[in-house]
Each structure stands twice: as structure tokens, then as C-alpha cells.
Amino acid sequence: INATDLADYLVKKGLPFRSAYQISGQLVALCIEKNTVLEELPLSVYKEYSDLFAEDLYTEIALETCVNKRISQGGTCVESVKDQINFVKTQL
């Protein structure tokens, strides 16, 4: 779920999206190979892929952060989910 947020993190740091997407994909592949998840990789591993990675990365790719950033209608943030629940309740 947070691979896109990982790429967005690098884009915010100035890396072109194409490169950020490629690095994100490589790190996801590494996680699959190592049977782990992005938020458990040490910063030293991230640094092997880009010097743009810093400690703030872990806040940006935390699942709670990723979910709450989706604020559009139908998104996953708490407010949006509450709106969706209320809508369905009125339809029932």
C-alpha cells in the first residue's frame, strides 16, 4: 500500500517521478525477496538506492499516514470513510 507513497516521498525531495517509481519498485522487489515490508527496512538499505532518503521517510510511509493522506471523496482517510458510512446508512 505504501509503495506509491515511497515514490511520492522521493519526488517531493526533487527526484523525477520516473526514477522515484523505479527505486520504489526495486525496494518492493527487495522486500518480497527478503519477506519483509518497506517500513521495516533499515535506513542504510534505503541509502543504497538514493541519498535523498532520510529518517523522515518512516513517517511518510507509515500505513496510518498513507491511509490518512487519501482525502478525496471515497478515499481512505477517517473523515471520508465516515462520510461513506453515513451515505450508505441513508441509502438503507
N, C-alpha and C positions, 0 to 999 in steps of 0.2 A: 504493500500500500504506500510506502514512503519512498519508493524509488524516484517517482516524479518530483517529490519534494527535495530529494537529494540533488537532482539535476537543477531544479529551481534555485537551490542554495548556491550552486556554482555560478549560475547566470547572474544572480544578484552580486556576486563577487567580481563580475566582469568577464567571465568566460563565455564565449559564443555558445549558443544552445546546442549546436551540433556536437561540439566537443564535450559539453556537460552531459549530454544524453549518452554519448559513447562511454564516458567514465562511469556514469551511473550503471549502465548495462554491464560493464566489466566487474564492478563491485557486486552487483546482484549475482552474476555468474560465480564469483568467488564465494559468496555466501552459500550458494547452492552446493558448491563443491565441498565447502567446509561444514555444511549442515549448521549454519548459524544465520543470524539476521543482521541487517545493517547497523542497528543501534548497539550491537554487541561487538562490532569490530573496533579494535583499538585505533586511536588517532594516528599512530605510527603507520598503520596499514593504509589509511586514507592518504597520508602524506606521500606514500609511494606513487600515488596516482595524480596528485596535484598539491602544490604548496599552498593553494588557496584554502584548503581545509584547516579549520581551527576548532578550538574547544566548543564554540557556539554551535557547531554542527549538530551536536547531540540534542540541543533544544529544538532545532529546526526539523529534525527527523523523528522526534518523539511522536508516537502514534496519536497521543492526545492532541498535540499541536497540529498534526496533519488533518485530523478529523475536524477540529475547530476552525481551520482555515477555509473550509468549504462552506462559504456563507451564501452562495446563490440559492435561489428557490429550488427546493428538492435536494439541497446539499446535506452534508452530514453534521454540520455544527448543531449544537444543542438547540438553539433558537429555531433553526429550520426544521429539525425533527419534531419539536413541539408543535410548530405550525402544521406540519404534515399530519400529525396525530389528531389535532383539533379538526382539520379538514375532513379526515376520514370519519371521525365521530359525528360530524354534522351530516355526512352523507348516509350514515347508517340510520 
